[in-house]
């Protein structure tokens, strides 16, 4: 499993960097890779080859706590 991460998107690079600053993060805290690249380079998993991505029962219980808020 990949460690927790936050994906920040914006209209421009400046918007993204401003969000990083507002979150109290430093430039050395961030990477500029999408989730597919992270899975591929760090874990050797090609997400494009996974036709169905499912969570197990324990993960579904955890997710449901936040989904219905």
N, C-alpha and C positions, 0 to 999 in steps of 0.2 A: 504494500500500500504506500502511496506517496504521502509525504508529510503534508499537514494542512498548508494551504496556500490561498492567496487572494488574487483574483484576476481583476485588474483595473483597466477600464477602457475609457476613452475620451475622444473628443472631436479632434484633438491635436496632441502631440507629444508634450507640449507645455501644460495642457490640462491634466494629463496623466501624472507628470512630475509634480504639479501642484497638489494633486490628490495624495501622492506619496508623502509630500511634506506635511499636509494637513493630518495625515494618519500618524505622524511622528516617526516615520521610517527614514532611514538614511539610504543613500545611493548604494552602499555596499550591502544593504539588506535585500536588494531587489535583483531579479533576473528578467531578461526580456525575451522570454520564450513562451510559446503557446503550450497548452496542455498536451497536444500530440507530440511535440518535440520533447517535452519532459518525460513522458512515458517511454518514448523511443530511446532517447539517449541515456536516461538514468536506469530504466528497468528493462530495456530491450523488448518492449511491448509495442506492437504496431496496432494502434486503436482502429485504424481503417480496416483491419482484418477481423475485427470483432463485430459480428452481425447483431448480436443481442447482448446488452450489458445489463446484468441483473444484480440486485443486492440480496443477501441472505436474510433470513427471518429476523435475526438480531439487528442487522443494519436497518431493515424496514421499520422496526419498532422505534429505533433511535430517530430516524428521519421523520416519522409521523409526528413526533413531538413538536417539530418545527413547521411541518407542512401545513398544519391546520390552525395556525395562529392568526 
